[in-house]
């Protein structure tokens, strides 16, 4: 099941995505080659993976269970957050 949660501010969006991980055991999401391209562009634009909103596992998958979606995302980040879900 997929659920969309609306909140008012970017900090609340980030907190909701972070806290969701504590409520359920997230299943890993395997990203496509196109998703990895978007992630590489975002990493380059942001100056490093640590500055991106989406944190990937060592194997390149995403295991957070929830992602944020707000106006501060780069275009590539927004697309990356939308694609797997």
C-alpha positions as CSV (number, residue, x, y, z in Angstrom):
1,X,0.0,0.0,0.0
2,X,1.2,3.5,-0.8
3,X,0.2,6.5,1.3
4,X,0.6,10.2,0.6
5,X,0.9,12.4,3.6
6,X,0.7,16.2,3.4
7,X,2.4,18.5,5.9
8,X,2.9,22.3,5.9
9,X,6.7,22.8,6.1
10,X,9.9,21.3,4.7
11,X,11.1,20.3,8.2
12,X,7.8,18.6,8.9
13,X,8.1,16.7,5.6
14,X,11.6,15.5,6.5
15,X,10.6,14.5,10.0
16,X,7.6,12.6,8.6
17,X,9.7,10.7,6.2
18,X,12.3,10.0,8.9
19,X,9.8,8.9,11.5
20,X,8.0,6.6,9.1
21,X,11.1,4.4,9.0
22,X,10.6,3.8,12.7
23,X,7.0,2.6,12.3
24,X,7.4,-0.2,9.7
25,X,10.2,-2.4,8.5
26,X,11.0,-0.8,5.1
27,X,11.5,-3.0,2.1
28,X,14.4,-2.2,-0.1
29,X,13.6,-0.5,-3.4
30,X,15.9,-1.3,-6.3
31,X,16.5,1.8,-8.4
32,X,16.5,1.6,-12.2
33,X,19.5,2.8,-14.3
34,X,17.6,6.0,-15.0
35,X,17.1,6.5,-11.3
36,X,20.8,6.1,-10.7
37,X,21.5,8.7,-13.4
38,X,19.1,11.1,-11.6
39,X,20.9,10.4,-8.3
40,X,24.3,11.0,-9.8
41,X,23.2,14.3,-11.3
42,X,21.7,15.4,-7.9
43,X,24.9,14.3,-6.1
44,X,27.0,16.4,-8.5
45,X,24.7,19.4,-8.3
46,X,24.5,19.3,-4.5
47,X,28.3,18.7,-4.0
48,X,28.1,15.2,-2.5
49,X,25.7,12.4,-1.6
50,X,25.5,13.6,2.0
51,X,23.7,16.8,0.9
52,X,21.0,14.9,-1.0
53,X,17.6,14.1,0.6
54,X,17.6,10.5,-0.6
55,X,20.1,8.4,1.1
56,X,21.0,5.2,-0.8
57,X,22.4,2.0,0.7
58,X,25.9,0.8,-0.2
59,X,24.4,-1.5,-2.9
60,X,22.6,1.5,-4.5
61,X,19.1,0.5,-3.3
62,X,16.8,2.7,-1.1
63,X,15.6,1.2,2.1
64,X,13.9,4.1,3.8
65,X,10.3,3.2,3.1
66,X,9.4,6.9,2.6
67,X,10.8,9.9,0.8
68,X,10.2,13.6,1.1
69,X,8.7,15.7,-1.7
70,X,8.9,19.5,-1.4
71,X,9.9,22.7,-3.1
72,X,13.6,22.6,-2.1
73,X,14.2,19.4,-4.2
74,X,16.3,19.8,-7.3
75,X,14.4,18.7,-10.5
76,X,16.4,15.5,-10.7
77,X,15.8,14.8,-7.0
78,X,12.0,15.3,-7.4
79,X,11.9,12.9,-10.3
80,X,14.1,10.4,-8.4
81,X,11.7,10.6,-5.4
82,X,8.7,10.1,-7.6
83,X,9.9,7.3,-9.9
84,X,10.1,4.3,-7.5
85,X,6.8,5.1,-5.8
